[in-house]
Every structure is written in C-alpha cells, then in structure tokens.
Amino acid sequence: DAMVNAILSESCWGTWDGGAGVPDGGDDEAKSRAALAWRFCEGPTAAAQPGMMTYAALLEERLTMGKKAVIALKSAFTDEGQPGHRARPAYERLTRALQLPDGVAIPNVPDAVGPGRCFILPAFFHLLLHLEEQQREFRIMFRTFGIDTKDVVGEFNLFCRGQHPCFPTVPESLKRFCVDLSRDAGTWSRDADGTHLTLAGGEVFHGDAACAAAVRSRLFGSAPCFSHALRDYYPWWSRCGESDDSGKLLYVDALTGDSAHAIFFDDNIERDRAHIVDARGPAFESLPFADTCGVHLVKAEPLLAIEDPLYFV
C-alpha cells in the first residue's frame, strides 16, 4: 500500500551518484529518472546511516521535487522496477502487521484504510492503558492538518467505551476521555497578524497569549476536557515553505513540580529539526530543537510502532 511504501522510503538508506546530469530547477520528470540511480544499502531502520540518505530525503531535499511527484514515487517505492524493490519483504511484513485478526472489523474507518486493516495503531491504545494503569494524570490532544479527525475520534471513542473489537475490556475510567466534537474541538488559523483559535461553540481567540490560555483552560480548568481535537492550519505552513516556526503550534510551560509536561508525537518531526511542530516557550518565543527534542517533541516512527504494540510505553 502507498502508506507502507512511503514509510519504507523514509527508513531505507542508500547512496546516489546521479546528480551530475540534474540541474537545479530541472523538471520532475528528469528528476524522477535521476532518482532511479539511488542504490539501496541498509534498512529499513529508524537510525541514520553514516554517508547515506533515505530515498525520501533524495526526492525531497536533494532533488527538491514537487510534492505531487514526491508522493507518487514514495508510494511506489518497493514496486517492481523501483529503487526500493529489494525492501519488498519488509513491505510484506509491515502489511501483515497491519492486518486485523480474522473476523474482526472496525466500523466506519476511511475507505483508504481498506477492509481488515488497522486504522489507529494498537501501540497508541496500549500507551493509554499503561498511563491509566499507572494512575498518571494526563490529557490527549489530537492534532492534524487533514480532515480525518472525525474518523480518528470515532475509533478512539469505541476504545474508551470498551466497544473496540480489539480492546473489549478497558477500565471504566477511560470513558472520561471520549471526545464530543460539538464541544471538544477547534481550529487554528495563522496569518501575518498572528495566531487565531476558534473553539467549538464559536469562541474566538487572537494572539499567542489568549490562545495558550484558552487551550490551558479547556484542558486543566475547573471543568476539564480530558481529550480535545484541534485542526491545524496547513495554508500558513505551506506559504512559509514548511518552516520549523510556522507549523503545528505547541505552547510549552516551564517545567516545574506542578506544571503540565507537553509532549507532541508526530511522524513528520525530523531527525535533526522540528519541521512540522512550532514549539513556543513561556514568552511565546520559538524554542530551538536542541531544547525540545526528546523532551517536548518526539518523532514517532511508524516503522517501529506498527510492529511493536508497546512502542510508546
């Protein structure tokens, strides 16, 4: 499937010496031909390999191909005749790991997922069970640039109610995490004038201070919301060239004995930079990745999370 191929294109490492005939600014068709010179060496592995680059990095960073062309090539990475075909056994293994048990079906998952396949990875649900068993005080915030919030929340609520076919027995206390999108949702917007947040019900907040206070109040106020969903604003990130300080906002408080420790998991956080998450400190300043990596920003590795149900624990 396209998703599994894309994951492998980001975790298979190789070499490439086809750059001499590809001028900067060349068209994507010429760059696609040049990309065929990439040679698979190691992987799949989440660990960077010295002197090598992933196929995805070649397309996105070295050849700087257009997004549509990148998606098409990554989605076919292990197909016959493609540079990653030697990784086809890993593709088959990951595909099997995503299969649901025989006779199990999750209702109302997106058509793109396909029948009999996982949508939300079990590793996420095992994390919630672990946190609850450890009696940790925590909140959940779903964040996406896309339009899949309703589908994600649908399966998540099944889990919290003990109605998920793969997790039929969960603590009754998890019901407090069920999401009501008519109340527990909102939308970010960003422009040259700053940051804006619209919450379900019509409340609108402008500026980092007001937006941060609104999020904090929803999660930790007198009537706390234990789970919340916010849609992020892709047009601003795209307009800013997908810069590290224009993506999904994360307001970070100074860590003290009684402060909330914000942790953002995202598979598009890069190994060496924040990329998709714009972490802001107490004064709403952009925080350097060296300070947030592994503390507030954690790169989720689908390659590992698909096969290891305890990946997040």
N, C-alpha and C positions, 0 to 999 in steps of 0.2 A: 504494500500500500504506500501511498505518497508520503504519509507521515513517517512510517518506519524508514523509508528510503532517505528522507530528509534528516532524520536523527543520525543515521549511519554516515551521511555525507559530512556531518559535523563532528564525527568521532573516529573516522578513519583517516590515517595520516599517510602522507606520501611526498613525493618530490615532483618538481615540474621544471622543465628547461625549455619550454616552448615560447618564451616571451619575446624572442628576437624579432619575430615577424608580426607582432601585435602592437601597433602603435597606440599610444594613449588616445582615447576618443574613438577608437575603431568600433564598427558596429557589432551588435551582439551576435550576429551570425558568424562573423570572423572569430570572435572571442570564443564562441561555442566550439568551433573547430580546434582552436588552440588548446582549449581545456582538455581535449582528448589526450593530450600529451602528459597529463597528470598520471603518476605511477603509484599504485598502492604499495605501501611498505609495512605499516603497523596498524593494529586495531581490530575491532573497534575498542577504544579506550578513552576515558574522560581525561586522562593525564596527557599533557602536552608532550610531544616528542621532539627532542632537540634536532634542529636542522630540517624539520619537516613542516608541512602545512596540511590542514584538512582540505578536502575538496571544496567544502563550503567557503572556507577562507580564500581559496584561489578565486572562486567566482565573485565573491562579494568585495574582497579587499584588494587583491592583486589585479584582477581583470575589471573590477568595478562595473559589472554588468547590471543592466536594468532589473528591477525587482521581478517582473513577469518572467524574464528569461532565467533568472536565478531559481525561482520556484520550480519551473519546468525541469531544469536539469537536476536539481536536488531530488525532485520527486521520482526521477527515473534512475537514480544513482547506481543501483545494483542490477538493473535490467541487462539483458543480453546486449553486448556491444558497447556498454557504458564503462567508464573508468573504474567503477566500484564493483564490477561483477564478481570479483574474487571474494567479496564480502557477502555474497548471496547466502551462505549458510547462516550467518548472523542475522540476516533479514528473516529467514525462515524461523529461526529460534525466537526472535522477538515477536514475530507474528503469532506463533503458538502461545507465547506467554500472555498475549492479549486476549486469547480465547476464553470465553466463559465456560464453566462446567456444562456438560451435556444436559440439555433440558432446561437450562436457566436462561431467562430473558429479562432484560431491564426495560421497563416500559418507557416509551416516549423519548428515546435517545435520538440524536440527529441522524438523518439518513446517511451522512458521510461516514459515520462510525461503522455502519454495516451490522447485520444481524449476528448475534452470538459473540459480540466483541465488548471489551471493557470500554467505558467512556471515562469516568473518573477512575484513576488508578487506585487499586486497593491499598497501595502504600499510604495514600492520604488518609484513608479511613483508619488504618492501623495507627497512624500518628494521633488521631483524635481519641481513639480508645486508650492509647498509652497515656496521654495527658490527663484524661478523665480518671483513669485508674490511679494515677499519681496524685490526684486531687489538686492539680495545678489550676490556678486562676488564669483563664485565657479568653481571648476573643478571636473571631475569624473574620477577615475582610477579603471578599472576592474582588479581584481587580482584572479588568480586561479591556483591551481596545475594541474587541469584537462585539458580536450580537448573540453570544451563546450563554449569557447569564441565566436566562430562563431555563435552559436545558440543564445547566450545571446545578442550579438551585433545586430543580425537580428531583434529580437523583440524590442530591445531598439531603433533602428533606425526607426521602424514603429511608435513608440510613438513620437519620436522627430519630425517626418514629419507630424504628425496629421493623420496617417493612421492606428493606432491601433484600433481595433474594440471596445475596452472598453474605449478608450480615444480619440474619434474622433475630439474633439475640444481642442487644446492646443495652447499656444502662439506661434506665428510665430517665435519668437526669439529663441525657443528651437532647431530650425534646426541647430544652430551652434554647438550643441553637437553631431551631427551624427558622427559615427565612420567609417573611411575608413581604413580597416585592412591592406591595402597595404602601408599605411603611418602612421597610428596611433596605432602601435603595437610594441611589443618587447618581448624578452625572457631573463630571468635571468639565470645565472649559478653560482654555488658556489662550491669551492673546497679548498684544503689545501692552495692554493696560494692566496685565497681571493675571491672577488666578481667580476662578469663579467656581462655586459649587452650588448645585441645585439638588435639594433633597426631595424625596417623595413627600407629597403634601404641598409642594410649591415653595418652601422656604429657599431663599437665595442668599448666598454669602459671597462677599467680594474681598479679595486680598488674602494674603497668607495667614495673617493673624486670625481673621474671622473664620476662615475655612478650617484652620487647625483646631480652633476652639470648638467649632461645630462637630467635627469628627470625634474629638475627645469627649464631648458631651454625649453624643449618641452611644459611644462605646462604654463610657465609665460614669455617666451621670446618675442622677437619682433613680431613673428608670432605665437601666442599661439595656442596650441591644447586644446580644451575645454574638450575633452574626450579622454582617452587613455586606451589601454588594454595591460597588461603585464602578461605573463605566468611565474609563479614561479617554482622553481627547487626542486621538491619533492625528488629526489635521495639523495641530501645532507641532507635534514631534516630527512629522514629515516635513513641514515647512522649515523647520530648524535643522534639517539634514540629519535627523535621528541622533541629535547630540545628547550627551550624558545629562545635561541640565535642562532638558525640555520634555522628558518622558513622563512616566507614571510618578506622581508626587508621593513622597513618603516623609511625613513630619516626624522627626526624631527628637525625643526629650533627652536631656542629660540623664545618664543612668545613675540613679541613687537607690537607696534601700527600698523605697516605696514607689518608684516610677515604673511605668509600663515599658517593657523592652520590646520595641517594634522590630519584627523580623519579616523581610519581604523575600519570598521564594519566587524565582522566575527563571525559566529555562533560557531566556534571552539576555540575562546578565552574562557578560563575557568573562573570560578567564582573567583578563587584565584591565577591565574597565566596567563601569556601571551600565553603560549603554542605554538600557530601557527604563531604569529607575532613577529618578531625580530625588536623592535624599537631601533633606534640608534640616539644618540644626536648629537649636532654640531661638536663634536670631534670624531664622529662615534663610541662612546662607547655604549655598551648595557645599556639601561635605565631600572631601576628597575620598576617592575609592580606597585608598590605603587605610583610611579610618573606619570605613563601613564594611569592607569585605570580610565576610565570616562573622561579623558582629550584628549588622543590621541588614545586609544584602547577602543572600545565599543563592548561588547558581544551582538551580535544580537540574539534575542530569537525568533526562528521560531514559537514556541508555541503561542506567542503573536502577531507576525507580520502577521500570517495567518488570524487571526480573526479581527484584528484592522487595518483598512486601514490608520489610522493616527498614527500608532505606531512610526514611525520615526520623526514625526513632533513635 
